[in-house]
Amino acid sequence: MAASSNSSLSGSSVSSDAEEYQPPIWKSYLYQLQQEAPRPKRIICPREVENRPKYYGREFHGIISREQADEILAGVEGAYILRESQRQPGCYTLALRFGNQTLNYRLFYDGKHFVGEKRFESIHDLVTDGLITLYIETKASEYISKMTTNPIYEHIGYATLLREKVSRRLSRTKNESRKASVTSEENTPVEKITSLVRRAALTQNDNHFNYEKAHNFKVHTFRGPHWCEYCANFMWGLIAQGVRCSDCGLNVHKQCSKYVPNDCQPDLKRIKRVYCCDLTTLVKAHNTQRPMVVDSCIREIEARGLKSEGLYRVSGFTEHIEDVKMAFDRDGDKADISASIYPDINIIAGALKLYFRDLPIPVITYDTYSKFIEAAKIANPDERLEAIHEVLMLLPAAHYETLRYLMIHLKKVTLHEKENFMNAENLGIVFGPTLMRPPEDSTLTTLNDMRYQKLIVQILIENEDVLF
């Protein structure tokens, strides 16, 4: 993101095509303050200090008092030394001159230097970052506290013209389910627009599944100037200036991340694998109602395996199941799982079960697990069914849709019970622990709940037409 962009928040400068789109003017006040911040000045100890830690340089002055440190640094803004505590030998302090006073910070080292959350390769970098932060927070504390009050993230009118131009090049084939009404999108090149505008264009244009998804923010170090895509302000500091969503690439201040809506639109280029990927993340990245693994495997099983004896109970060869997993991770929906490659349908069934087991959040989520178990314990069949239906409504949309589709499939499996010997109870035994796991990793809880897990899946299969 460049600070020198000339377009405005109103959208009047949006170009004729997405590839030529220029971001709005970013707010440069904090960037200017960073440029004005004091520069670090290392004060070297004039004598050789015995027992100086090997990870400190000549800025280490040995055991001296706060008063002595204050005398050494007096009058030199940004000057710093390191000292060993008189009261606690073996503990080290950074003494830093800022705002006409000497500030003392307890200093730590674990392979990198730190006084707080951030870790630095050198003391010089730590001091540089500290001076920037101190200067900006001193000069602009009130400004920073109000950064989130009028964010550009909520004023996405400037993306309107872009959306209209992109929309002309999109396919609009509608697929409806009870939980989502969506259209599918072609691979339109929108590479050069920011993730903010990408979110606006895709969300408002109704080209992605309307599944709510929280951003997957992680602390990030930005190389070169970067601006927050929520408040449009500069992300100050030397390292770890903000957070980036690892699924869609949205860059925001850590404090701004608390206000960003759950509207993440994952970028397929950022999704490195299919298995072990969060279910909602995967479907939004591929713009599908359900994980394509589920669709592909069920399609293959229904084409040639519904009458297979012991379907889902009989295991396929583990190495072949791993091959299928690798094929999906590598090729996505282009993975070839046909009979010519995998003649044993149990391999495909095993790959489907493995996908569900590998989910970081099970299809029946941790948040709803205990509610499902409590519903299963209700003695009255009608009340139990009603309770299960109520809990189903609490599932995230992508989880609900995946479970619904799987239960329709498993109901088809039971219709061939004479050939495959798999009724709803047998499938409940297989899929209970596959689709739902207790939040706490407790063997005892799992054992105690197994009969209820089985019962839940059995009821879902037998009553799929009523419950979904």
C-alpha angles and dihedrals in degrees: 000000000000123000091211098070114135101203123103138231090249093073094236092128098049105134128233093263138035093239091061096047115132121205121242124268108284121220106258101187095101091043089056091049091052089054089052096048117118116266119235117259115195113215108210120215108243093215133056109260118215119226092017109170109253092233092060126074134212091297084081110102100183123228108353134144129251089252092055091048090051091053092050093050099037115136097002111108111213094016117139143180136179122232141176117243117254091207096044112032111205092035117105132209135200110219110199131180113223133148093005093301137090115246120199123206129184105243126214136187129197098155088307132052122250145157096180136002098316119086121210134196092219140022088238091060091046091053092044091054092043094053091049091050094045092048096047095044090048096048099036109026093127092044091051092049089057098043094103097048098085107022124180086222090077094042101064096150089116088069093058097094090044091053092050092052094045091046092061088063097048130098114237108202108150124217118183132198131163091264103037141029111193148149129223125246130217120225094276112179107242094148100132099052121092121260087249093061090039088057091047094047095048099039099045093040090059092229097131132059111275092237114140113234130177118227117257098228121189129176109265138189111220120209110220126358115330131181129212112254091209104051100013092233126132117267102231131205139061100267138006089022094161146332132281127205104238090205102050105010098241110163118207143148114272090243091049092052089074090065101044111111121240092261103119113160103196118222111229090219089064096051104090099183145015102217117065090021120127108266097231092045091053097049093046092048091051092037093232134133093236136014107287088227088066093047094046096047095044091047090053094045093049091048096055114357114053092102095044110126112248094007109190090004097069111072124229122219108292094223091053091049088052088051090056090048091052090048092056092045090050104036105021113199089355091069111128110227096156126139091259089065101030110022092172106082090200088072091060092044089050091050090053092050090047090053091056092045092050095053110118087218112032122237087253095050129229089245092060099034098096092044091055091048091050090048091052090055093061109111100206107082095213094047090046091052091049091049092050090050091053092052091048088061089060094061118105109262096250091049091048093050093047092049092046092052093046093050091051088053095047089050087058089051090056091052087068094048092128090063104031099032090221116131127173093271093052091048089048089057090052100041102033097084090032096060100034134037129174114255092237116062095238121149091199093053091048092051093046092049099044096095091050092047088053092047093050093054091043091054092046091053096045093046102032092125091055101037100046 
